Amino acid sequence: MKKIFTLLLISLSFASLAQIRISAVYPGGGNTGATYNRDYVELFNAGNATVSIDGWSIQYVSAAGTGVWASYVFPVGTSIAPGKYFLFASTTPGTNGVALPTPDFTGGIAMGASAGKVALVINATALSGGTACSSGTVVDVLGYGSTASCFEGTVLATAPTTAQCIKRANECIDNNVNSTDFAIATFSGSVVPRNSATAPNICINPTISANPDTISLSTTVGVTSASMIVTLSASNLIPTVGNLIIDLYPTLEISFDNTTFSPASSQLLPYTSGTITSTQIFVRTRSTTPQGASSPLLIFRGGGAYTDTVFIKSAVSQNF
């Protein structure tokens, strides 16, 4: 059980880092017809807490590149506050285009104007390979153009012209689908490179809350335990109409009415208006659970929110 618990903590910790995401990429800087004289990658913090990104890296490789990715590591002390942006730009200005707002960090990046692969990585270790963006250290990735070999979703993001950037349609939403999360944007008064001096854009984040966060179930071999109630609430879910997913360990079963229980490993809880209000979930230990103590989990996920988990202390004794 210790290994399972450790892996769960890593998973939850990594989810909290996913609030940092790529919000825009401009790969045509300095080229003929360019709006700005440098390539840039813009990051955004969609969460409610400041996140340290020192030791993280922006990495890039060409669309068809299969070797080691170029890696540019953020220095110690680098962080992004809630709702704030971070501008990473190429070091040397090109011939064409105007100057960027002051970059927060610069590196030798030179992206392909029509296709390429950009990744935000939680360490300094360079990715390697054409599909390395699936690595567990990758927080976010953008594959753009018709030939990039690594991207989120099933369709690549469209390549911009040198007068356009690839901009996240809504910085507060990341569906992990490059083709729909990002759109081509022509620079104008509302579409400009943003840095740490830009006014914050505070997101109203989707949330899931399950209470209590720990429950105890006990029974004897061959007998279903008494049920316990977990109260589930959620708000600002995306999309506004959909389903939350409830994952449960094989020793558990749940019910929405305390009458009909299901042991299915994953079940759907429909919601409307992006909200779930104090819905009761009845959970119990199955009669087939073997003797002994265990620590199964009840996991709630979906709706764009961070996963919430209920830890269960389960004890099954022998009835002599």
Disulfide bonds with the S-S distance in Angstrom:
Cys133-Cys150 1.72
Cys172-Cys203 1.94
